[in-house]
């Protein structure tokens, strides 16, 4: 029996079992906290379900005699008065002692000894068992959440701390499985959609049901599980994997193996301050030292950093903050942009060693391939265009025949890797896309008036860009844009029609940003109009004057939050 039990216990996750040389069971101990979650410590009770598995295995090989579990009512009470850790350790210690001394274990006796908590505990165990079965069989997510609510409703107020610990584990396991199903493509189309919502062609199913319509059921700790699903321990070998992949692909894509130029790397370090805030002003001196003959390379690397604006936005948006809390350490550790950090830990590819994480540089190429582009370089530039210039509104910029399709992809391609959309609702994803597209549009405006990166730039250019970008980024995430309608307009093959549709959408979005405030909107329109019409850089003085006028309006209207963000 001991030998059979030994084999059975080997299959219990989250626990360490020690056996003597003769094969007899000697000790059961809690597994050391693994790197399961990115942020925060693991609750000591996160192995409660594993303990339940242990219970079943031991119970199978022992009698149902009451044994010596006469004190479990006290243990249940102490869980409400003392730390969970002490309670858990006492619980485990008594199991060990009973098993080692030949005592007869009966967990049914535990519940019967818990007095007024017996019914609640039994109910919890039953529901948890049902949830586990549903999770394993892939039951529809909404059904699982319904059972979840039943469990929460049944919890005695005094036992919430214990039950919450149980839910953390179940929640993490369920989300890990859900991510696995998601990546394997086994989640049916429309799995997350409402009955009256149609799945958009080519888009990953919405997760609004998870994060919006079922509030408070996905904790920040569970969001950490999403980031670590797959196999977190392989991240430890990330540098080794990156070096191997770079060596293998050295002849395939030179960009993936080329290191940042020292000056550009210093610029990136200078731009990223604290938690990812862009600091254009303090970087002006370093910007002027760059070799502007390498415009294409510089532009690609600097534009990537625009996404760090989103970090500031996430801190101001409670929904986004909940999902991004776990990325703080990863973000600071990588000193890269937010979306690339996501790609580091979520984007995977198959190799001889199984599922591994794609390193930093290759993740962006994966994103571009999914967007229908050839490589990372196509995300911000058009190879076929001699001067790497984006077209103006009237289509007069020179670009060779046959590149319109590729150019259209540049404007409408998603900027968030499809595998990252799992972390966002559709609405949030589209808002992030808008921010990226707006920066592309802003570059076109600057080029059209002679403000570009081909000459050492006037630091005032970056002041303007910082202000306009900050304003739009701050407001854009509050938009509710009719993207379905816009998507239909993109079915038109004519590039000019696509651009006109884009301009209308941007105009409507900006109008919504200012909450239909005519005075604010007119002030901003005056700035944009001047940017579009002026043909020389001397107009920046007047532009800055207009910006100051706009700031005065904000002060008069006491929009302190936005004003503080802009300053």
N, C-alpha and C positions, 0 to 999 in steps of 0.2 A: 504494500500500500504506500509506503514511504517513497519508493522509487516512482510509482505512478504519480504521486502528489508532486514529487520533484519535477517531473516532466511537465505536469500541468501548470505549475507555478512559473515555469520558464516563459510561458506565454503571456504573463501578466505585465502590461506596460506600466511604466512609471514607478517600478519598485525594484529593489535589489535583494536577491535571496542568496544567503550563504549556507553552504552545506559542508558537513564534515567529510573527511576522507572516506568514511564508510558509507557515505551517501545519505546520512541522516540530516534532517533539516536543523540548522543551528540558529539562524537569525534572519529576520525580515527587517529591512530598514527603508526609510523613505529615500527615494532617488534624489541625488543632489540637484538643486535647481539648474535646469538647463537654460540655454539661451533661446527660450521659446518666445519671449516677448522682447521687443526692442526697448520699450520704455517701462520703467518701474520694476519693482520686485514681484516675484510670483507669490501669490497667496499660499500660505502653508497648506491650505486645504484643497489646492488645485488637483490633488491626486485622489480626491474622495471617490471618484468613480472607479479608479484603479483599485482602491480599497474594496469597493463593492465587488469587483471581479475576484479579488482575493477571498472575500467572504464566500462567494459561490463555490470557489474551488475547494476551500477548506471544508465548507459545509457538506460538500459532496462526499468527503471521506471521513466524516465524523458523525457522531450521533447528535441527536437534538436535545440532549440533557441540558438542564439549566446551567450546570457547571457552577462556576463561582461568579457569574456576572450579576451579582446582587447589587452592585454599586453604580450601575449605569444611569440610574435616575440622578445621582449626584453628578455624574459626568455630563449629562445633558444640561443640568442646571449650571455647572461651572462654565459651560460654553457661553452662557449669557453673561457671566460675571468676570471671567478671566480672559486672557488673550486666546485667540483661536489656536495659536501655535502650541501653547501649553496643553490645551484640551486635546489637540490632535496627537501630540506626543504621548500623552497619558493613554489615549485610546489605543495607539499602536503598541505601547509598552505592555498593556494588559493582554493584548492579543498574543504577543510574543511569550509572555510569562505563562499564560494558560497553555499555549501550544507546547512549550518546552517542558512543562511539568505534567503533561499528559491530560490536562483538563479538557473537558468536553465543551465545545464551542457551539453556542446557539444565538444567532443574531436576532431570532424571533424573540428571545428572552430580553434582549436589549430594549426592543421597542415596548415590550410589555412592562418593563421596569421604569419606563420614562414617564409614567404618570400622565399628567394632563397633556404632554406633548406626543403621546403615543400615536393618536389618530393623525396628527399633522405629519409626523415622520413617515408613517406608513403610506399616507397619501402621496407624499413627496417621492418616496421610493417607487411607488407604482407609476406615477406620471413620468419620472425620469426614465424608468425602464421603457415606457411607451415611446418617449422621445428618442431614446437610443435606437430602438427598433425602426422608427420612422427615418431616422437619420441614415441608418445602414441601408435601408431599402430605397432611399431617394424619394421619399414622400414629398409632395408639393410643399413648397416653403410656407405658404400661408396656413396650411394645416398644422405644421409644426408650431408656428407662432401662436395659433389658437390654443394648442395644448400648453404652450409656454405661459400664456396669460392665465389659464386655469391654475397652473402651478403657483404663479405669483399671487393670485387671489386667495389661494388656500393657505398661504404662509402666515403663521402666527407672527405677530409683530416682533415678539421676543426672539424668534428664530431666524429673522431675515438675514442676519449676518452669515449664518451657516448656509442657508439656502442660496444666498447670493454667491457664495464660494462655489457651490455646486454648479450654479448656472454659468459661472465664468468658464469652468472646464467644458461643460456641454456646449456652450456658445462657441468656444474656441475650436472644439472638435468639429462641430457642425460647419463652421465657416471654412475650416481647412478642407473638409470634404467638398463643400460647395465650390471652392476655388478649383479643386481638382477636377470636379465634373465640368466646370466652366472651361478649363484649359483643354480637357480631352474632347470637348465638343459634344458631350453627352447631355447637356442641358438643352431641352427642346426649344425651338424657336418660339418666342413669346412666353417663355417660362416665367419671366418676371413681370409681364405686362398685365394691365387690367383687361377685363373682358371687352370693354369698348375701345381699347387702344390697339391700333394696328402697328405691327412691327415695321420699321422703316428699312427698306432694302439696303443691304450693305452695312447696317449699323448693328452694333452689339446690343442685345436686349437690355432694356432699361433696368436699373436696380432701384427705381423709385420706391417700389414696395418695401424694399429692405430698409432703406435709410430715411424715407419720408413718411410713408403711410403706416409704418409700424414703429412709432417713435420709442426711443429708449430701450429697444431690444438689442441693439448692437452697440456695445460699449467701446470706449477708446481702446481698452485692452483687447477686445476682439478684433478691432481694426489692426492691431499689431499682428494678430494671427494671420491676417490676410497678407501682410508684408512678408511673413516668414514661412508661409505655406510653400510646400515643395520639399525643401530640406535646408533649413537654416545653416546647419553645420558646414555645408559646402561653401558658404560664404567665406569661411575662415581660409579656404584655399583659393580665394578669388585672385590674388596676385599671381599665384602659380599658374592658374588657368589662363589668366590674361596673357602672361608671357608666352605660354604654349600656343595659344590661338594666334597671337601676333606673329610668332615665328612661322606658323603654318600658312598664314595668309599674307606673308610679306610681299609676295608677287601678285597678289590678287587685287589689293586695294591699298595703294601707297598711303592714302590719308589715314587709314585706321592705325598705321604703325608710326606715323610721323608725330613727334612730340611737339608740344607748344614751343614756339619761339620764346626765348627768355623775356623779351620785352612784353610780349602779349601775356605771358604767364603773370608777370608782375602787374600788368594792367588788371587782369582778372582778380588777382589778390586784392588790389586796391579798390576795385569796384564792389567787391563783396565784403560787407562790414557787418559784424555781429551775426544776425540771423538772416542775412541775405538782402539787406537793403542796398539799393544802388546808390552810389555816391558819385554823381557825375562831376560835381564841382571840385572835390579834392583830387580827382583823377586828371584834371585838365593839364597839369604840368607833365604828367607821365604820358598822356595822350600825344602831346606835342613832340615827344621824343621818339615816337614810333616811326618806323620806316613806311611811309605812306605809298611807296611803290608796291608794297605788298598788300594793296587794298583788299583784294579778294579774300586773302587768308585772314586778315584782321577782322573784316566785316563778319565773316562766318562765326568767329570765336566770340566777338563782342555781342552779336545779336543773340547768341545762345544765352547770354547772361540776362537778357531782358526778362526771362521767366522768373528771375529772382524777385522781381517786383511782386509776384504773386504771393511770396511768403508773407509780405506785409499785409496783403489783402486777406490772406487766410486767418491772420490773427484778429481781423476785424469781423470775420464772418463765423458765427458760432458753429454752424453746420460743418464748414470746411475745417475749422480748427479742431473739431472732434476727431476728424480722420487724419489730420496732419500732425497731431501732437507727437505721435510715435516717430516721425521723421526728423525731429529736431537734431538728435545726436548723429543720425546718419548724414543729414545735410551738412552739419558743421564738419563732420569727419572727412567728407568727400570734397568739400569746398567747391562743389559744382552746382549746376542749376537744379532746381527742384525736380523737374520731370526726368532728368537723366538719372537722378538718384532713384526714382521710382523704377526706371528701366533696369537699373543695376540689379534690383532684387526681385523683379517680377518677370522680366523677359527671359525666356529660357529657349535653349535649342538642344537638339539631340546630338550626342556625340558617342564615341566608343565607350565612354565612361558613364553613359546614361544622361539623365537630365541635369544640366549644369546651368549656372547663372551666366548670362552674357556680360562680359566686362563693360566698363564705362563707354569706351569708344564704339564698340560694336553694337551697343544697344540703340544708338541713334540710327545706324544703318538699318537695323531691323525695323525701326519706326518708319523710315522712309520707304522701305520695300512694301510695307503694309499699306502705305498711302499711295502706292502706284508710281513712286519715283524710283529712279535707278540707284541713287545713293544719297548719302548725307549732303553732298555738295549741291544736289538739285533742290534741296529744301530752301536755300536762300539765293541761289544763283541759277542762271540758265547758261549751260556750257556753250551753246551755239551762238550766244550773243557776244559780239566782239568786245564790247566795253562793259559787259556784265551790268547793263542798265535795265531797270524795270520800265515798262511802258507808261506813257502818260495817258490821261483820260481819253484823248482823241485818237489814240493808237498811232501817233506820228513817230514814235521812237523806232529807230531802225532795228529790226530783227528779221532774220532770214525766213523764207517761206518754209512752212512745215513745222514751225516751232510753236504755233498758236496753242496746240493741244497741250504741249508740255508747259507752256506759260500759264494756261488756265489751271492746270494742276497746282502750280505754284501758289495761286491765289486761293484756291478752294480746298487744298489738301488738308486733312486733319493734322493738328500739331501735337495732339496727345496720342501716344502709342495706344493702339486698340486694347492691348492687354492692361493698360492703366485705367481704362474707362470704368473698370469694375469699382474703382474707388470713388467715382463721381456719379451724380445723377446726370441725366442727359442735359438738363438745364445748365448745370455747373460746367459741364464739358463744353457746351456751346459758348458759354460766356468766356471761358478761357481761350477758346479759339478766336473769339472776337478780339481779345486783347492782342494776340499775336498778329492777326490780320491788320489791326489798326497800326501797329508798329511798321508793318510793311508799307501801308498806305502813307504813313508819315515820312518814310524815307523817300517815297516818290515825290512828295511835296517839296521836301528839302532839295532834292536833286533838280527839280524844275525851276527853282529860283536861284540856283547856283550855290546853294549851301550843301556841300557834299564833303566826303572824306578824302578827296583827291589832293587837296591842299591842307596844310596844317590848319585845323578848324579853329574858328573863333570860339572861345569858351562859352560865349553867350548862346551859341547854338545848343550846347548841352544843357544850359539853364532852361531854354525853351523846351527842349525835348523832355527834360526831367519834369517840368511843370505839366505839359500837355499829357505826357504818359501817365504821370501820377494821377491826374484828374480823371482820365478815362479809366484807368485800371481800378481806381477806387470806386467808381460808379458802375462800371460795366457788370460787375458781379451781382448787381442788384436788378439787372434788366430781366425782362421776360419777353424775349424776342420770338416772333413767329418764324422759326427756322424751317418748319415744314413747307411753308409757302415759299420761302427763299430757295429751298432745295429744288422745288419744281421749276423755278425760273432758271436754275442752273442747267436744266436739261437742254436749254437752247445752246446750239453748238457755236454760235457766233461769239467771238471773244468780246467784241464791243458791247454786245447785249449783256454778257455776263458782267462786265465791268459796270455798266449802267445799273444793273440790278444790285450789285454790290454797293455802289454809291448810295442808292436809295435806302438800302438796309442800314448802312452806317449812319446816314442822316437821321433815320427814324430812331436808331438806338441812342444817338446823342441827344435827340429831343426828349426821349424817355429819361435819359440820365438826369436832365435838369427838371424833371417833374413838370414839364410843360410851362416852366417859368420863362416867359417871353424875354424878360430883361437879361437873364442869364444866358439864354440861348442866343440872343442877338449879339451879346458881347463876345461869346465864343465864335459865332459866325463871322464877326468882323475880323477876328484874329486869323481864322482859316482863310478868309477871302484875301486878306493882305498877304498871307504866305503864298497863296496860289498866284497872285497877280504880280507881285513885285519881282523884278528880275535881277536884283543885286543884293549883296549882303548888307548894304548900309541900312536897309529897312529894318534890321533887327532892333534898332533903337526904338522905332515906332511900335514894333511888335511888343517889345518889353513894356512900353508905355501902356499898350492895350491890356497886357497881362496885369499890370498894376491896377488899372481901372477895374478889371474883373475882380481882383482881390479886394478892392474897396467895396464892391457890391456884396461880396461874400461877408465881409465884416459887418456891413449894414444889416444884412439878413441874419447875422449871428449863427452862421453855419460853421460853428467852431471846430467840429470834428474834421470836416473836409479841409478847412483852412489850416488846421494843425498838420494834417497829412501833407498838404502842398508845401508848407514851410519846412 
